[in-house]
Amino acid sequence: MPELPEMEAWRRALNDPVSAFPIARAGPAHIATLKTFDPPLAALEGRRFRGVERRGKRLLFPTDDGALVLLVHLMTAGRLKMLPAGRVGPKTPAFGLELADGSKLVLTEAGKKKRAGVWLLTPEGAAAELAHLGPEALGLDARQLGEILRREARRLHPLLRDQRAIAGIGRAWANEILHAAKLSPYALSTDLSDDEVDRLATAVNGELARGLELRERGAGDDRTYRVHNRLGQPCHVCGTPLAQIDFEEHTIYYCPECQTGGRVLKDRRLSRLLR
Ligand SMILES: [Zn+2]
């Protein structure tokens, strides 16, 4: 799933082209993708986007008259791109709209499951839709992070991925961040020392900034991730083969030497612990 670095790189790339011309035609939209019906999509036509904003893993396209906000959540497999005028796009995009110059904003989704979502909202509706999100991960300082960690005892990996606690981090960047912080994915948030909280805050900002810089330059997963999806490959810090813990829906990657004091975590025991 695209996370903060990926979404922010897309936001920056889409900001100018999407606001260059008014919207000529809004749609088509797959029935499972468009989550709202009032206001209708056609209400966008004739208006112009002010640009693109981002909140956590969501992109927001506010109109420049302040009346409407198009909100997009790509989930796992959604991809958003701008097609220049005259370029043939996908026949049945999950969502699309056309600007007055003929360029198109197109959302596609690989696979059969339609999970990505598009909402057309008033600014108040958009604020309500985003109200549950925690503070942005990028820019979080050690004091703010310390407050979040000490609120309740939770394992670090699921806590970092909880959008209500911190917005923008998912499975991949949680792996990268915890490795950079030299912390176990299942350490308890309330057990961290002040030094460890500092280290984690530094890792959150350092890793997300590193990811954003790479993604802006068009780097793929291979060049971006150093821990995520690298089972058995040598840790880039100590050379120990990286290990994984499997869960039903995802996998945690970590370095036993850098993060868990040489211990290899057992899958079954940990699935119970982390549930
Ligand atoms: Zn290591």
Residues whose N, C-alpha, C, O or C-beta is under 5 A from the ligand:
A	BS01	ZN	C235 V237 C238 G239 T240 C255 E257 C258
